[in-house]
Amino acid sequence: MARFLITDIKSIEIAPTSAAMLRNKIGDMILHSTVARAKVESINPETGEYRVVLQGTLDREESKWEE
């Protein structure tokens, strides 16, 4: 698995992106974090629109993910 770097965070905002690509990018970011949490800021049951905020700390240990 490729290491998720702090410079990769901007790639999450690049549009257009498919839901599958976004899921993979965010999943990689969470897997390479030492701490991660999510907060649901809002949800609209009528439209299905939602806002989720992720907060965490990326693992900066070089050797942990490079094998």
Residue pairs with C-beta under 8 A, 6 or more apart in sequence:
1 28
1 31
1 65
2 28
3 32
3 65
3 66
4 28
4 29
4 31
4 32
4 58
5 58
6 58
8 25
8 28
8 29
9 29
11 25
12 22
12 25
12 26
12 29
17 25
26 54
29 54
29 56
29 58
30 36
30 54
30 56
32 58
32 59
32 65
33 56
33 57
33 58
33 59
34 56
34 57
34 58
34 59
35 56
35 57
36 54
36 55
36 56
36 57
37 54
37 55
37 56
38 52
38 53
38 54
38 55
39 52
39 53
39 55
40 50
40 51
40 52
41 51
41 52
41 53
42 49
42 50
42 51
43 49
43 50
43 51
44 50
59 65
